[in-house]
Amino acid sequence: EGGCLIPMGAFGRDLPDGGFALDAAVYDPDGLEKLTAAAVGSPENPSGLGLLVARRLLDQGAARILEKVRPKT
């Protein structure tokens, strides 16, 4: 939900054992905080792995960081 206004990134890679690893990070736009999360799963379920990593970031407070850039209505 950060769009292009929040620094975030993800890196996925195949593992030698046939698994798939996903690392992701969300950075405070003011440079005050960095949240990271990672998980390993099956390459057959990339969306499930993505949701797991997203949940881990949200559990650390990523929603608070996203609020900083979300337009006020």
C-alpha positions in Angstrom: 0.0 0.0 0.0 3.0 2.3 -0.1 3.0 2.9 -3.8 5.9 4.8 -5.1 6.1 7.1 -2.0 7.6 4.7 0.5 11.0 3.0 0.2 10.4 -0.7 0.2 11.8 -3.7 -1.6 11.7 -7.5 -1.9 14.1 -10.1 -3.2 13.1 -13.6 -4.0 15.3 -16.4 -5.0 15.3 -20.1 -5.8 17.2 -22.3 -3.2 19.4 -25.3 -4.1 17.0 -27.6 -2.3 14.1 -26.6 -4.5 12.6 -24.1 -2.0 12.0 -20.4 -2.5 13.2 -17.6 -0.2 11.7 -14.1 0.1 13.3 -11.2 1.9 11.5 -7.8 2.2 12.1 -4.5 3.8 10.1 -1.3 4.5 11.9 1.9 5.3 10.6 4.9 7.1 10.7 7.8 4.5 12.4 9.9 7.1 15.2 7.3 7.5 14.4 6.7 11.1 13.4 3.0 10.9 13.9 -0.1 8.8 11.7 -3.2 9.1 12.8 -6.5 7.6 11.2 -9.9 7.2 12.0 -13.2 5.5 10.5 -16.6 4.9 11.2 -19.8 3.0 8.5 -21.8 1.3 7.5 -23.6 -1.8 7.9 -22.1 -5.3 4.4 -23.5 -6.0 2.9 -21.0 -3.6 4.6 -17.6 -4.1 1.5 -15.6 -3.2 1.3 -17.4 0.1 4.9 -16.7 0.8 4.4 -13.0 0.0 1.4 -12.8 2.3 3.4 -14.4 5.1 6.3 -11.9 4.7 3.8 -9.0 4.5 2.1 -10.2 7.7 5.5 -10.3 9.4 6.2 -6.7 8.3 2.8 -5.6 9.5 3.3 -7.3 12.9 6.5 -5.2 13.3 4.6 -2.0 12.6 4.8 -1.5 8.8 1.2 0.0 8.8 2.5 2.8 11.0 5.2 3.6 8.4 2.7 3.4 5.5 0.4 5.8 7.3 3.1 8.5 7.0 2.7 8.6 3.3 -1.0 7.6 2.8 -3.0 10.6 1.6 -5.3 12.0 4.2 -9.0 12.1 3.2 
